[in-house]
Amino acid sequence: PICKYVHQDMKQWVAHLLSRPGVETLIELSRNVGHSTEEIGDIHNSHAIQSLSGPDGKPFLVSNSEELWLIFSLCVDGFNAFGKRIGGGPGSVTGIYMACLSLPIEERFKPENMYLVGVVPGPHKPSEDEINHFL
């Protein structure tokens, strides 16, 4: 059977995120967090992020004031839509979502700042091969 895959457009979501008052300022402040060799309290301080290069060959997090470069993490999680009731049948639904790591750590996982990429319908959890088609 054919199942409907529900998703939202990322460009529209990013436009909505950036249209909210103060969001661009939060991203700019978060981007200016310095690199620490001692303790990594945020992904911005990690060697992996600090060593990313942009298309111009310069460090990704360093851009001119006219550009806003964003970093996202991809998350996939499934849950039983019917709960864990006795005698309840399987009803797995899988959500695919992204967090904007360019926001400060205390803001990035708030529901209003999370991007719901799509919902993979059940009734069963998709296999690794099946989930790759959605990604």
LOFI-513498 format. One record per residue: x, y, z of N, C-alpha, C in turn. Coordinates in Angstrom, 3 decimals, always signed. Example, Ala and Ser with C-alpha at 12.3 -4.5 7.8 and 13.67 -1.06 7.14 Angstrom:
! LOFI-513498
<pt n_X="+13.190" n_Y="-5.690" n_Z="+7.800" ca_X="+12.300" ca_Y="-4.500" ca_Z="+7.800" c_X="+13.200" c_Y="-3.300" c_Z="+7.800"/>
<pt n_X="+12.850" n_Y="-2.250" n_Z="+7.080" ca_X="+13.670" ca_Y="-1.060" ca_Z="+7.140" c_X="+12.900" c_Y="+0.030" c_Z="+7.870"/>
! end
This chain:
! LOFI-513498
<pt n_X="+0.822" n_Y="-1.201" n_Z="+0.000" ca_X="+0.000" ca_Y="+0.000" ca_Z="+0.000" c_X="+0.865" c_Y="+1.264" c_Z="+0.000"/>
<pt n_X="+0.340" n_Y="+2.304" n_Z="-0.574" ca_X="+1.035" ca_Y="+3.579" ca_Z="-0.623" c_X="+0.646" c_Y="+4.406" c_Z="+0.602"/>
<pt n_X="+1.650" n_Y="+4.877" n_Z="+1.333" ca_X="+1.414" ca_Y="+5.718" ca_Z="+2.505" c_X="+1.786" c_Y="+7.154" c_Z="+2.162"/>
<pt n_X="+1.068" n_Y="+8.085" n_Z="+2.723" ca_X="+1.331" ca_Y="+9.492" ca_Z="+2.471" c_X="+2.427" c_Y="+9.984" c_Z="+3.422"/>
<pt n_X="+3.459" n_Y="+10.606" n_Z="+2.834" ca_X="+4.547" ca_Y="+11.184" ca_Z="+3.612" c_X="+4.276" c_Y="+12.674" c_Z="+3.751"/>
<pt n_X="+4.113" n_Y="+13.126" n_Z="+4.975" ca_X="+3.793" ca_Y="+14.522" ca_Z="+5.242" c_X="+5.089" c_Y="+15.252" c_Z="+5.589"/>
<pt n_X="+5.351" n_Y="+16.386" n_Z="+4.921" ca_X="+6.555" ca_Y="+17.151" ca_Z="+5.191" c_X="+6.283" c_Y="+18.643" c_Z="+4.997"/>
<pt n_X="+7.211" n_Y="+19.464" n_Z="+5.470" ca_X="+7.104" ca_Y="+20.903" ca_Z="+5.252" c_X="+8.380" c_Y="+21.402" c_Z="+4.576"/>
<pt n_X="+8.243" n_Y="+22.470" n_Z="+3.825" ca_X="+9.340" ca_Y="+23.034" ca_Z="+3.059" c_X="+10.346" c_Y="+23.726" c_Z="+3.981"/>
<pt n_X="+11.634" n_Y="+23.384" n_Z="+3.838" ca_X="+12.655" ca_Y="+23.950" ca_Z="+4.723" c_X="+12.855" c_Y="+25.449" c_Z="+4.489"/>
<pt n_X="+12.816" n_Y="+25.892" n_Z="+3.234" ca_X="+13.000" ca_Y="+27.324" ca_Z="+2.960" c_X="+11.915" c_Y="+28.151" c_Z="+3.646"/>
<pt n_X="+10.687" n_Y="+27.673" n_Z="+3.594" ca_X="+9.594" ca_Y="+28.394" ca_Z="+4.257" c_X="+9.778" c_Y="+28.389" c_Z="+5.768"/>
<pt n_X="+10.218" n_Y="+27.251" n_Z="+6.310" ca_X="+10.405" ca_Y="+27.173" ca_Z="+7.758" c_X="+11.519" c_Y="+28.114" c_Z="+8.207"/>
<pt n_X="+12.648" n_Y="+28.130" n_Z="+7.486" ca_X="+13.759" ca_Y="+29.013" ca_Z="+7.842" c_X="+13.315" c_Y="+30.472" c_Z="+7.744"/>
<pt n_X="+12.540" n_Y="+30.801" n_Z="+6.707" ca_X="+12.027" ca_Y="+32.168" ca_Z="+6.566" c_X="+11.152" c_Y="+32.534" c_Z="+7.764"/>
<pt n_X="+10.313" n_Y="+31.592" n_Z="+8.208" ca_X="+9.462" ca_Y="+31.832" ca_Z="+9.384" c_X="+10.314" c_Y="+32.010" c_Z="+10.638"/>
<pt n_X="+11.330" n_Y="+31.168" n_Z="+10.814" ca_X="+12.213" ca_Y="+31.270" ca_Z="+11.982" c_X="+12.896" c_Y="+32.630" c_Z="+12.018"/>
<pt n_X="+13.477" n_Y="+33.023" n_Z="+10.892" ca_X="+14.241" ca_Y="+34.270" ca_Z="+10.849" c_X="+13.369" c_Y="+35.512" c_Z="+10.879"/>
<pt n_X="+12.074" n_Y="+35.358" n_Z="+10.610" ca_X="+11.174" ca_Y="+36.518" ca_Z="+10.653" c_X="+10.751" c_Y="+36.866" c_Z="+12.077"/>
<pt n_X="+10.998" n_Y="+35.952" n_Z="+13.023" ca_X="+10.647" ca_Y="+36.227" ca_Z="+14.413" c_X="+11.625" c_Y="+37.236" c_Z="+15.007"/>
<pt n_X="+11.121" n_Y="+38.215" n_Z="+15.740" ca_X="+11.988" ca_Y="+39.258" ca_Z="+16.314" c_X="+13.093" c_Y="+38.669" c_Z="+17.196"/>
<pt n_X="+14.319" n_Y="+39.129" n_Z="+16.968" ca_X="+15.446" ca_Y="+38.760" ca_Z="+17.814" c_X="+16.171" c_Y="+37.484" c_Z="+17.447"/>
<pt n_X="+15.627" n_Y="+36.671" n_Z="+16.542" ca_X="+16.255" ca_Y="+35.383" ca_Z="+16.225" c_X="+17.605" c_Y="+35.578" c_Z="+15.543"/>
<pt n_X="+17.679" n_Y="+36.478" n_Z="+14.570" ca_X="+18.961" ca_Y="+36.702" ca_Z="+13.893" c_X="+20.024" c_Y="+37.205" c_Z="+14.867"/>
<pt n_X="+19.630" n_Y="+38.045" n_Z="+15.806" ca_X="+20.567" ca_Y="+38.549" ca_Z="+16.807" c_X="+21.080" c_Y="+37.406" c_Z="+17.677"/>
<pt n_X="+20.187" n_Y="+36.485" n_Z="+18.089" ca_X="+20.596" ca_Y="+35.325" ca_Z="+18.881" c_X="+21.608" c_Y="+34.471" c_Z="+18.122"/>
<pt n_X="+21.370" n_Y="+34.286" n_Z="+16.819" ca_X="+22.280" ca_Y="+33.488" ca_Z="+16.004" c_X="+23.640" c_Y="+34.176" c_Z="+15.894"/>
<pt n_X="+23.630" n_Y="+35.471" n_Z="+15.690" ca_X="+24.886" ca_Y="+36.226" ca_Z="+15.589" c_X="+25.682" c_Y="+36.126" c_Z="+16.894"/>
<pt n_X="+25.005" n_Y="+36.265" n_Z="+18.027" ca_X="+25.690" ca_Y="+36.180" ca_Z="+19.321" c_X="+26.245" c_Y="+34.786" c_Z="+19.556"/>
<pt n_X="+25.488" n_Y="+33.772" n_Z="+19.162" ca_X="+25.922" ca_Y="+32.390" ca_Z="+19.344" c_X="+27.121" c_Y="+32.071" c_Z="+18.465"/>
<pt n_X="+27.169" n_Y="+32.655" n_Z="+17.289" ca_X="+28.262" ca_Y="+32.399" ca_Z="+16.348" c_X="+29.581" c_Y="+32.963" c_Z="+16.856"/>
<pt n_X="+29.511" n_Y="+33.982" n_Z="+17.660" ca_X="+30.723" ca_Y="+34.625" ca_Z="+18.150" c_X="+31.305" c_Y="+33.971" c_Z="+19.399"/>
<pt n_X="+30.798" n_Y="+32.795" n_Z="+19.761" ca_X="+31.336" ca_Y="+32.061" ca_Z="+20.901" c_X="+32.728" c_Y="+31.578" c_Z="+20.527"/>
<pt n_X="+33.698" n_Y="+31.811" n_Z="+21.394" ca_X="+35.085" ca_Y="+31.461" ca_Z="+21.090" c_X="+35.366" c_Y="+29.978" c_Z="+21.207"/>
<pt n_X="+36.456" n_Y="+29.558" n_Z="+20.599" ca_X="+36.895" ca_Y="+28.168" ca_Z="+20.647" c_X="+37.627" c_Y="+27.917" c_Z="+21.965"/>
<pt n_X="+37.265" n_Y="+26.861" n_Z="+22.634" ca_X="+37.894" ca_Y="+26.515" ca_Z="+23.902" c_X="+38.635" c_Y="+25.190" c_Z="+23.753"/>
<pt n_X="+39.836" n_Y="+25.124" n_Z="+24.246" ca_X="+40.595" ca_Y="+23.873" ca_Z="+24.195" c_X="+40.407" c_Y="+23.065" c_Z="+25.464"/>
<pt n_X="+39.841" n_Y="+23.664" n_Z="+26.483" ca_X="+39.671" ca_Y="+22.987" ca_Z="+27.761" c_X="+38.418" c_Y="+22.106" c_Z="+27.777"/>
<pt n_X="+37.276" n_Y="+22.736" n_Z="+27.867" ca_X="+36.016" ca_Y="+22.019" ca_Z="+27.999" c_X="+35.082" c_Y="+22.458" c_Z="+26.882"/>
<pt n_X="+34.423" n_Y="+21.485" n_Z="+26.271" ca_X="+33.477" ca_Y="+21.794" ca_Z="+25.197" c_X="+32.075" c_Y="+21.769" c_Z="+25.782"/>
<pt n_X="+31.495" n_Y="+22.962" n_Z="+25.969" ca_X="+30.153" ca_Y="+23.071" ca_Z="+26.523" c_X="+29.084" c_Y="+23.270" c_Z="+25.465"/>
<pt n_X="+29.523" n_Y="+23.509" n_Z="+24.235" ca_X="+28.596" ca_Y="+23.725" ca_Z="+23.123" c_X="+29.269" c_Y="+23.239" c_Z="+21.850"/>
<pt n_X="+28.485" n_Y="+22.804" n_Z="+20.902" ca_X="+29.033" ca_Y="+22.286" ca_Z="+19.647" c_X="+29.859" c_Y="+23.333" c_Z="+18.910"/>
<pt n_X="+29.567" n_Y="+24.611" n_Z="+19.130" ca_X="+30.333" ca_Y="+25.678" ca_Z="+18.487" c_X="+31.800" c_Y="+25.655" c_Z="+18.920"/>
<pt n_X="+32.078" n_Y="+25.090" n_Z="+20.077" ca_X="+33.444" ca_Y="+25.028" ca_Z="+20.591" c_X="+34.184" c_Y="+23.765" c_Z="+20.155"/>
<pt n_X="+33.505" n_Y="+22.871" n_Z="+19.452" ca_X="+34.138" ca_Y="+21.616" ca_Z="+19.053" c_X="+35.078" c_Y="+21.824" c_Z="+17.877"/>
<pt n_X="+36.071" n_Y="+20.974" n_Z="+17.795" ca_X="+37.027" ca_Y="+21.042" ca_Z="+16.690" c_X="+36.311" c_Y="+20.798" c_Z="+15.355"/>
<pt n_X="+35.346" n_Y="+19.888" n_Z="+15.343" ca_X="+34.637" ca_Y="+19.558" ca_Z="+14.098" c_X="+33.962" c_Y="+20.791" c_Z="+13.504"/>
<pt n_X="+33.296" n_Y="+21.570" n_Z="+14.327" ca_X="+32.606" ca_Y="+22.768" ca_Z="+13.826" c_X="+33.612" c_Y="+23.872" c_Z="+13.523"/>
<pt n_X="+34.587" n_Y="+24.054" n_Z="+14.376" ca_X="+35.581" ca_Y="+25.097" ca_Z="+14.164" c_X="+36.395" c_Y="+24.875" c_Z="+12.878"/>
<pt n_X="+36.556" n_Y="+23.616" n_Z="+12.473" ca_X="+37.362" ca_Y="+23.322" ca_Z="+11.291" c_X="+36.555" c_Y="+23.269" c_Z="+9.993"/>
<pt n_X="+35.234" n_Y="+23.443" n_Z="+10.058" ca_X="+34.418" ca_Y="+23.457" ca_Z="+8.837" c_X="+34.802" c_Y="+24.649" c_Z="+7.963"/>
<pt n_X="+34.908" n_Y="+24.394" n_Z="+6.667" ca_X="+35.204" ca_Y="+25.471" ca_Z="+5.728" c_X="+33.984" c_Y="+25.752" c_Z="+4.862"/>
<pt n_X="+33.770" n_Y="+27.017" n_Z="+4.566" ca_X="+32.688" ca_Y="+27.421" ca_Z="+3.675" c_X="+33.123" c_Y="+27.264" c_Z="+2.225"/>
<pt n_X="+32.223" n_Y="+27.567" n_Z="+1.280" ca_X="+32.560" ca_Y="+27.430" ca_Z="-0.142" c_X="+33.698" c_Y="+28.354" c_Z="-0.583"/>
<pt n_X="+33.960" n_Y="+29.399" n_Z="+0.198" ca_X="+35.044" ca_Y="+30.330" ca_Z="-0.132" c_X="+36.379" c_Y="+29.905" c_Z="+0.486"/>
<pt n_X="+36.373" n_Y="+28.754" n_Z="+1.208" ca_X="+37.591" ca_Y="+28.256" ca_Z="+1.837" c_X="+37.853" c_Y="+28.835" c_Z="+3.210"/>
<pt n_X="+37.090" n_Y="+29.835" n_Z="+3.614" ca_X="+37.253" ca_Y="+30.447" ca_Z="+4.935" c_X="+36.462" c_Y="+29.642" c_Z="+5.965"/>
<pt n_X="+36.785" n_Y="+29.812" n_Z="+7.254" ca_X="+36.018" ca_Y="+29.107" ca_Z="+8.284" c_X="+34.514" c_Y="+29.376" c_Z="+8.146"/>
<pt n_X="+33.721" n_Y="+28.320" n_Z="+8.251" ca_X="+32.274" ca_Y="+28.400" ca_Z="+8.020" c_X="+31.586" c_Y="+29.397" c_Z="+8.938"/>
<pt n_X="+31.990" n_Y="+29.422" n_Z="+10.193" ca_X="+31.312" ca_Y="+30.292" ca_Z="+11.156" c_X="+31.729" c_Y="+31.753" c_Z="+11.049"/>
<pt n_X="+32.701" n_Y="+32.043" n_Z="+10.228" ca_X="+33.133" ca_Y="+33.426" ca_Z="+10.051" c_X="+32.641" c_Y="+33.884" c_Z="+8.685"/>
<pt n_X="+31.656" n_Y="+34.766" n_Z="+8.683" ca_X="+31.144" ca_Y="+35.285" ca_Z="+7.423" c_X="+30.981" c_Y="+36.791" c_Z="+7.567"/>
<pt n_X="+30.797" n_Y="+37.454" n_Z="+6.437" ca_X="+30.610" ca_Y="+38.902" ca_Z="+6.527" c_X="+29.218" c_Y="+39.200" c_Z="+7.084"/>
<pt n_X="+28.945" n_Y="+40.435" n_Z="+7.396" ca_X="+27.701" ca_Y="+40.804" ca_Z="+8.066" c_X="+26.474" c_Y="+40.667" c_Z="+7.174"/>
<pt n_X="+26.663" n_Y="+40.460" n_Z="+5.871" ca_X="+25.523" ca_Y="+40.330" ca_Z="+4.965" c_X="+25.026" c_Y="+38.895" c_Z="+4.856"/>
<pt n_X="+25.768" n_Y="+37.950" n_Z="+5.410" ca_X="+25.409" ca_Y="+36.548" ca_Z="+5.298" c_X="+25.097" c_Y="+35.957" c_Z="+6.665"/>
<pt n_X="+24.208" n_Y="+34.984" n_Z="+6.662" ca_X="+23.868" ca_Y="+34.263" ca_Z="+7.885" c_X="+23.941" c_Y="+32.780" c_Z="+7.557"/>
<pt n_X="+24.958" n_Y="+32.097" n_Z="+8.039" ca_X="+25.135" ca_Y="+30.687" ca_Z="+7.753" c_X="+24.620" c_Y="+29.882" c_Z="+8.939"/>
<pt n_X="+23.849" n_Y="+28.840" n_Z="+8.632" ca_X="+23.190" ca_Y="+28.055" ca_Z="+9.668" c_X="+23.713" c_Y="+26.620" c_Z="+9.686"/>
<pt n_X="+23.745" n_Y="+26.044" n_Z="+10.873" ca_X="+24.142" ca_Y="+24.650" ca_Z="+11.066" c_X="+22.954" c_Y="+23.920" c_Z="+11.697"/>
<pt n_X="+22.609" n_Y="+22.743" n_Z="+11.157" ca_X="+21.485" ca_Y="+21.958" ca_Z="+11.670" c_X="+21.938" c_Y="+20.554" c_Z="+12.040"/>
<pt n_X="+21.242" n_Y="+19.961" n_Z="+13.008" ca_X="+21.425" ca_Y="+18.540" ca_Z="+13.302" c_X="+20.153" c_Y="+17.821" c_Z="+12.872"/>
<pt n_X="+20.297" n_Y="+16.610" n_Z="+12.396" ca_X="+19.173" ca_Y="+15.804" ca_Z="+11.927" c_X="+18.856" c_Y="+14.746" c_Z="+12.965"/>
<pt n_X="+17.590" n_Y="+14.624" n_Z="+13.323" ca_X="+17.161" ca_Y="+13.654" ca_Z="+14.332" c_X="+15.999" c_Y="+12.834" c_Z="+13.769"/>
<pt n_X="+16.000" n_Y="+11.545" n_Z="+14.075" ca_X="+14.918" ca_Y="+10.654" ca_Z="+13.659" c_X="+14.487" c_Y="+9.877" c_Z="+14.894"/>
<pt n_X="+13.180" n_Y="+9.885" n_Z="+15.183" ca_X="+12.694" ca_Y="+9.190" ca_Z="+16.367" c_X="+11.292" c_Y="+8.663" c_Z="+16.107"/>
<pt n_X="+11.055" n_Y="+7.442" n_Z="+16.532" ca_X="+9.737" ca_Y="+6.831" ca_Z="+16.365" c_X="+9.057" c_Y="+6.619" c_Z="+17.703"/>
<pt n_X="+7.751" n_Y="+6.540" n_Z="+17.665" ca_X="+6.988" ca_Y="+6.282" ca_Z="+18.883" c_X="+5.729" c_Y="+5.526" c_Z="+18.526"/>
<pt n_X="+5.166" n_Y="+4.827" n_Z="+19.523" ca_X="+3.919" ca_Y="+4.100" ca_Z="+19.332" c_X="+2.776" c_Y="+5.083" c_Z="+19.500"/>
<pt n_X="+2.040" n_Y="+5.324" n_Z="+18.445" ca_X="+0.952" ca_Y="+6.304" ca_Z="+18.458" c_X="-0.186" c_Y="+5.912" c_Z="+19.402"/>
<pt n_X="-0.270" n_Y="+4.634" n_Z="+19.743" ca_X="-1.355" ca_Y="+4.169" ca_Z="+20.609" c_X="-0.907" c_Y="+3.955" c_Z="+22.047"/>
<pt n_X="+0.302" n_Y="+4.340" n_Z="+22.378" ca_X="+0.798" ca_Y="+4.171" ca_Z="+23.738" c_X="+1.131" c_Y="+2.719" c_Z="+24.025"/>
<pt n_X="+1.405" n_Y="+2.434" n_Z="+25.279" ca_X="+1.764" ca_Y="+1.071" ca_Z="+25.672" c_X="+0.606" c_Y="+0.446" c_Z="+26.441"/>
<pt n_X="-0.519" n_Y="+0.350" n_Z="+25.770" ca_X="-1.692" ca_Y="-0.256" ca_Z="+26.403" c_X="-1.636" c_Y="-1.775" c_Z="+26.287"/>
<pt n_X="-2.214" n_Y="-2.465" n_Z="+27.249" ca_X="-2.299" ca_Y="-3.915" ca_Z="+27.178" c_X="-3.243" c_Y="-4.268" c_Z="+26.040"/>
<pt n_X="-2.769" n_Y="-5.107" n_Z="+25.152" ca_X="-3.592" ca_Y="-5.525" ca_Z="+24.012" c_X="-3.597" c_Y="-4.513" c_Z="+22.876"/>
<pt n_X="-2.907" n_Y="-3.399" n_Z="+23.053" ca_X="-2.845" ca_Y="-2.399" ca_Z="+21.983" c_X="-1.913" c_Y="-2.862" c_Z="+20.881"/>
<pt n_X="-2.330" n_Y="-2.704" n_Z="+19.655" ca_X="-1.522" ca_Y="-3.137" ca_Z="+18.527" c_X="-0.418" c_Y="-2.149" c_Z="+18.221"/>
<pt n_X="+0.490" n_Y="-2.563" n_Z="+17.329" ca_X="+1.573" ca_Y="-1.657" ca_Z="+16.947" c_X="+1.031" c_Y="-0.490" c_Z="+16.129"/>
<pt n_X="+1.618" n_Y="+0.624" n_Z="+16.299" ca_X="+1.201" ca_Y="+1.813" ca_Z="+15.562" c_X="+2.326" c_Y="+2.818" c_Z="+15.543"/>
<pt n_X="+3.478" n_Y="+2.406" n_Z="+15.039" ca_X="+4.654" ca_Y="+3.251" ca_Z="+15.070" c_X="+4.549" c_Y="+4.407" c_Z="+14.083"/>
<pt n_X="+4.905" n_Y="+5.587" n_Z="+14.545" ca_X="+4.993" ca_Y="+6.785" ca_Z="+13.713" c_X="+6.397" c_Y="+7.329" c_Z="+13.929"/>
<pt n_X="+7.057" n_Y="+7.736" n_Z="+12.850" ca_X="+8.430" ca_Y="+8.215" ca_Z="+12.948" c_X="+8.500" c_Y="+9.678" c_Z="+12.548"/>
<pt n_X="+9.061" n_Y="+10.477" n_Z="+13.427" ca_X="+9.253" ca_Y="+11.892" ca_Z="+13.138" c_X="+10.691" c_Y="+12.152" c_Z="+12.716"/>
<pt n_X="+10.847" n_Y="+12.996" n_Z="+11.705" ca_X="+12.165" ca_Y="+13.437" ca_Z="+11.262" c_X="+12.202" c_Y="+14.932" c_Z="+11.514"/>
<pt n_X="+13.167" n_Y="+15.376" n_Z="+12.292" ca_X="+13.206" ca_Y="+16.792" ca_Z="+12.637" c_X="+14.642" c_Y="+17.280" c_Z="+12.716"/>
<pt n_X="+14.795" n_Y="+18.602" n_Z="+12.684" ca_X="+16.115" ca_Y="+19.206" ca_Z="+12.730" c_X="+16.144" c_Y="+20.308" c_Z="+13.785"/>
<pt n_X="+17.298" n_Y="+20.424" n_Z="+14.425" ca_X="+17.520" ca_Y="+21.496" ca_Z="+15.387" c_X="+18.538" c_Y="+22.454" c_Z="+14.790"/>
<pt n_X="+18.283" n_Y="+23.734" n_Z="+14.928" ca_X="+19.201" ca_Y="+24.754" ca_Z="+14.419" c_X="+20.294" c_Y="+24.974" c_Z="+15.459"/>
<pt n_X="+21.468" n_Y="+24.387" n_Z="+15.201" ca_X="+22.580" ca_Y="+24.489" ca_Z="+16.137" c_X="+23.201" c_Y="+25.877" c_Z="+16.159"/>
<pt n_X="+22.775" n_Y="+26.730" n_Z="+15.248" ca_X="+23.276" ca_Y="+28.102" ca_Z="+15.217" c_X="+22.643" c_Y="+28.958" c_Z="+16.304"/>
<pt n_X="+21.547" n_Y="+28.487" n_Z="+16.877" ca_X="+20.915" ca_Y="+29.195" ca_Z="+17.991" c_X="+21.678" c_Y="+28.890" c_Z="+19.282"/>
<pt n_X="+21.570" n_Y="+29.752" n_Z="+20.290" ca_X="+22.180" ca_Y="+29.437" ca_Z="+21.588" c_X="+21.609" c_Y="+28.132" c_Z="+22.143"/>
<pt n_X="+22.396" n_Y="+27.442" n_Z="+22.911" ca_X="+22.021" ca_Y="+26.119" ca_Z="+23.408" c_X="+20.689" c_Y="+26.125" c_Z="+24.164"/>
<pt n_X="+20.384" n_Y="+27.215" n_Z="+24.875" ca_X="+19.129" ca_Y="+27.263" ca_Z="+25.640" c_X="+17.909" c_Y="+27.526" c_Z="+24.762"/>
<pt n_X="+18.115" n_Y="+27.850" n_Z="+23.493" ca_X="+17.006" ca_Y="+28.142" ca_Z="+22.568" c_X="+16.781" c_Y="+27.057" c_Z="+21.521"/>
<pt n_X="+17.816" n_Y="+26.316" n_Z="+21.167" ca_X="+17.739" ca_Y="+25.468" ca_Z="+19.971" c_X="+16.773" c_Y="+24.301" c_Z="+20.051"/>
<pt n_X="+16.457" n_Y="+23.810" n_Z="+21.251" ca_X="+15.566" ca_Y="+22.661" ca_Z="+21.347" c_X="+14.154" c_Y="+23.021" c_Z="+21.816"/>
<pt n_X="+13.835" n_Y="+24.295" n_Z="+21.850" ca_X="+12.466" ca_Y="+24.709" ca_Z="+22.148" c_X="+11.588" c_Y="+24.347" c_Z="+20.953"/>
<pt n_X="+10.358" n_Y="+23.884" n_Z="+21.200" ca_X="+9.494" ca_Y="+23.451" ca_Z="+20.084" c_X="+9.352" c_Y="+24.485" c_Z="+18.968"/>
<pt n_X="+9.283" n_Y="+25.751" n_Z="+19.316" ca_X="+9.110" ca_Y="+26.781" ca_Z="+18.288" c_X="+10.354" c_Y="+26.965" c_Z="+17.425"/>
<pt n_X="+11.487" n_Y="+26.397" n_Z="+17.865" ca_X="+12.723" ca_Y="+26.522" ca_Z="+17.108" c_X="+13.139" c_Y="+25.223" c_Z="+16.420"/>
<pt n_X="+12.335" n_Y="+24.186" n_Z="+16.557" ca_X="+12.624" ca_Y="+22.901" ca_Z="+15.925" c_X="+11.903" c_Y="+22.818" c_Z="+14.577"/>
<pt n_X="+12.564" n_Y="+22.250" n_Z="+13.597" ca_X="+12.002" ca_Y="+22.080" ca_Z="+12.255" c_X="+11.538" c_Y="+20.637" c_Z="+12.098"/>
<pt n_X="+10.226" n_Y="+20.439" n_Z="+12.013" ca_X="+9.676" ca_Y="+19.114" ca_Z="+11.754" c_X="+9.779" c_Y="+18.870" c_Z="+10.257"/>
<pt n_X="+10.765" n_Y="+18.076" n_Z="+9.865" ca_X="+11.015" ca_Y="+17.812" ca_Z="+8.450" c_X="+9.851" c_Y="+17.031" c_Z="+7.857"/>
<pt n_X="+9.461" n_Y="+15.959" n_Z="+8.546" ca_X="+8.382" ca_Y="+15.134" ca_Z="+8.030" c_X="+7.970" c_Y="+14.070" c_Z="+9.020"/>
<pt n_X="+6.877" n_Y="+13.400" n_Z="+8.686" ca_X="+6.335" ca_Y="+12.327" ca_Z="+9.514" c_X="+6.176" c_Y="+11.090" c_Z="+8.635"/>
<pt n_X="+6.837" n_Y="+9.997" n_Z="+9.035" ca_X="+6.732" ca_Y="+8.737" ca_Z="+8.315" c_X="+5.602" c_Y="+7.945" c_Z="+8.962"/>
<pt n_X="+4.548" n_Y="+7.647" n_Z="+8.196" ca_X="+3.398" ca_Y="+6.950" ca_Z="+8.771" c_X="+3.712" c_Y="+5.497" c_Z="+9.111"/>
<pt n_X="+2.924" n_Y="+4.929" n_Z="+10.002" ca_X="+3.066" ca_Y="+3.541" ca_Z="+10.407" c_X="+2.364" c_Y="+2.609" c_Z="+9.428"/>
<pt n_X="+1.956" n_Y="+1.481" n_Z="+9.827" ca_X="+1.839" ca_Y="+1.071" ca_Z="+11.222" c_X="+3.113" c_Y="+0.488" c_Z="+11.814"/>
<pt n_X="+4.145" n_Y="+0.255" n_Z="+10.996" ca_X="+5.370" ca_Y="-0.335" ca_Z="+11.517" c_X="+6.530" c_Y="+0.632" c_Z="+11.370"/>
<pt n_X="+7.524" n_Y="+0.460" n_Z="+12.238" ca_X="+8.732" ca_Y="+1.266" ca_Z="+12.185" c_X="+9.459" c_Y="+0.974" c_Z="+10.867"/>
<pt n_X="+9.909" n_Y="+2.023" n_Z="+10.145" ca_X="+10.611" ca_Y="+1.774" ca_Z="+8.887" c_X="+11.975" c_Y="+1.134" c_Z="+9.126"/>
<pt n_X="+12.382" n_Y="+0.267" n_Z="+8.189" ca_X="+13.711" ca_Y="-0.349" ca_Z="+8.275" c_X="+14.754" c_Y="+0.705" c_Z="+7.917"/>
<pt n_X="+16.026" n_Y="+0.379" n_Z="+8.099" ca_X="+17.099" ca_Y="+1.317" ca_Z="+7.741" c_X="+17.038" c_Y="+1.659" c_Z="+6.256"/>
<pt n_X="+16.753" n_Y="+0.663" n_Z="+5.426" ca_X="+16.663" ca_Y="+0.905" ca_Z="+3.985" c_X="+15.471" c_Y="+1.814" c_Z="+3.661"/>
<pt n_X="+14.346" n_Y="+1.582" n_Z="+4.315" ca_X="+13.153" ca_Y="+2.394" ca_Z="+4.057" c_X="+13.335" c_Y="+3.845" c_Z="+4.531"/>
<pt n_X="+13.967" n_Y="+4.029" n_Z="+5.682" ca_X="+14.130" ca_Y="+5.392" ca_Z="+6.204" c_X="+15.065" c_Y="+6.208" c_Z="+5.315"/>
<pt n_X="+16.017" n_Y="+5.548" n_Z="+4.659" ca_X="+16.933" ca_Y="+6.266" ca_Z="+3.766" c_X="+16.187" c_Y="+6.936" c_Z="+2.609"/>
<pt n_X="+15.098" n_Y="+6.366" n_Z="+2.162" ca_X="+14.314" ca_Y="+6.970" ca_Z="+1.078" c_X="+13.649" c_Y="+8.275" c_Z="+1.529"/>
<pt n_X="+13.306" n_Y="+8.360" n_Z="+2.806" ca_X="+12.710" ca_Y="+9.582" ca_Z="+3.335" c_X="+13.759" c_Y="+10.650" c_Z="+3.587"/>
<pt n_X="+14.962" n_Y="+10.217" n_Z="+3.962" ca_X="+16.018" ca_Y="+11.170" ca_Z="+4.265" c_X="+16.564" c_Y="+11.769" c_Z="+2.989"/>
! end
